[in-house]
Amino acid sequence: MLLQPPTQKIPIQEIPISKNIKLFIKREDLIHPQISGNKYWKLFFNVNNYLSENPKNPYIITFGGAFSNHVSAVSAVGNLAGIPTLGIIRGEELQEKWRDNPTLVFAKRNGMNLKFVSREEYRHKEKLTEFLQKEFPEALIVPEGGTNEDAVAGIKMMLNNDTKDFDYLCTAVGTGGTIAGISKFCEENQKVIGFKVVDDDSLENKIGELTLKQNFHLIDSCFGGYGKIKDENIRFINDFKDKYGIPLEPIYTGKMMQKVFELIDEGFFPEDSRILCFHTGGLQGIEGANLLLQKQNRNLII
């Protein structure tokens, strides 16, 4: 087994607010310095089950965008295990500029090979996956975002006795694997809220197929679209870190927490509710976000 359960409890920190509501955040971002948050658990069974088969020529292939937390995590796993990795990266234009991208530089330092494909070709990942599986029959091919049944099983590890007493469990939603795992394995009385950071109308069905439960509710938290960062997002993230000492990134956790605060102000949660938000990591993306913000002469994320 390459990836191990943590030897220490993942801390749950209270976020003090002036309401008759208790708000907490589970710091999954602290589980590993390079394989952060939900990515650790999504890869847990994917990688461990694969290695248990003792492939003669192990190889891990995955997909992602320019600043993908998942690509970063897979490259770190490959480096840790001494397994070659390949990242299929969306956007041919990045081939000449990858040295300006901290996520892709990190992946390359971990030994990951990068193959840049057009956005049109990337949209047809199923065909690309079939081609790659024929070319590399012993490879583990992990889908974009790491979402599959093994990932859902891994997310179960984010739930334990410490998470049972909460009324609401909240997570950011990209490809849907994390909320599916929380929905599938949480307590029967718990409500699960997913904060969608992508404009994808098919997500609810995808999540439903993975969890086979109807205990989750999706809330739009795009703030203009996936990867879009508004000035209000930057202000919220910086204020949150200043007040509570917890860093957030602008694509997933920052937008989730901002929306949670808005819902609390709007009275969405009943009085005396106990809310637990999962910090799904991804802090490596802050550096890349700041590079883009700097080019736009905008305030940076501290």
Buried (B, 14 or more C-beta within 10 A) or exposed (E): EBBEEEEEEBEBBEBEBEBEBBBBBBBBBBBBEBBBBBBBBBBBBBBBEBBEEEBEEBBBBBBBBBBBBBBBBBBBBBBBBEBBBBBBBBBBEBEEEBEEBBBBBBBBEBEBBBEBBEEEBBEEBEEBBEEBEEEBEEBBBBBBBBBBBBBBBBBBBBBEEBBEEBBBBBBBBBBBBBBBBBBBBBEEEBBBBBBBBBEBEEBBEBBBEBBEBEBBEBBEBBBEEBBEBBEEBBEBBBEBBEEBEBBBBBBBBBBBBBBBBEBBEEEBBEEEBBBBBBBBBBBBBBBBBBBBBEEEEEEEBE
